[in-house]
Amino acid sequence: MNSWYLKLMAAVILVFAAVFSYGKFGPGIPITSVVTQKQELFSVTGEGKVTVVPDTAIVSLGITLNKPTVKAAQNGVNAVISEITKSLKALGIDAKDIKTSNYSIYPQYDYQTTGGNRISGYQVSANLTVKVREFDKVNQVVDEATAKGANNVGGIQLTVDETKQKELLQQARELAVKDAKSKAESLASAAGMTLGKIVNIQEDYGNFPRPIMNYGAGMLAADSVAKTNIEPGSTDVTTSVTLFYETR
């Protein structure tokens, strides 16, 4: 075999050996490492409150009649409901704001010591729920209803119109955010911290207290009720907001 061929083979072997050694023992391919840093957050809660006078009332009226027959009792209750509804519409109450509910019929018994109990008649009851959107008409609604035959006023619920509720809640939110920002700046200054941007907001949903004002007690006779005088008072719309800040 020629000497030049042997020299060529030896050179090739040396090259492969060098490449193998570098790959095994030499520096590897560099990998970029990513280090994440946890961002410290600072949170503070603010509150917002808007005081408002209720402008809407929900009045619960009851009609109960006892008659010898079911038909007579039903006719009597239906006639009272019809008269009340006419009077309320004349006051400007929309038909969609007058709702009949809890219509019930119960037999009445004469309890005998012997021979069993005997049905002596029937009691028919119904409720009317009236939404009064003009608060100055609440007293008239109650007086008209009792004059026309309603003999039970279960309660008057005072509230705020749905559209106005949204506006009031937005006002309360703005006050809550303003309060939270003021607290955050004051606390950060006292602690020697520097506030970054706001990264999150949480809200404790708004509150609409709805007080119930009871009117009378149980069954009422139409001629026994004095003129109604319901005052709206005031109620609070509240919310709280928590702001989360980055710190620097």
Protein Blocks (a to p, Z undefined) as FASTA:
>chain_A
ZZklmmmmmmmmmmmmmmmmmmmmmccddddddddddddddddddddddddddfbdcddd
ddddddfbfklmmmmmmmmmmmmmmmmmmnopafklpccehiacdddddddfehpaadfb
dcdddddddddfblklmmmmmmmmmmnopabdfbdcddddfklmmmmmmmmmmmmmmmmm
mmmmmmmmmnopacdddfbdcddddddddddddehjhjadfklpccddddebjadddddd
ddddddZZ
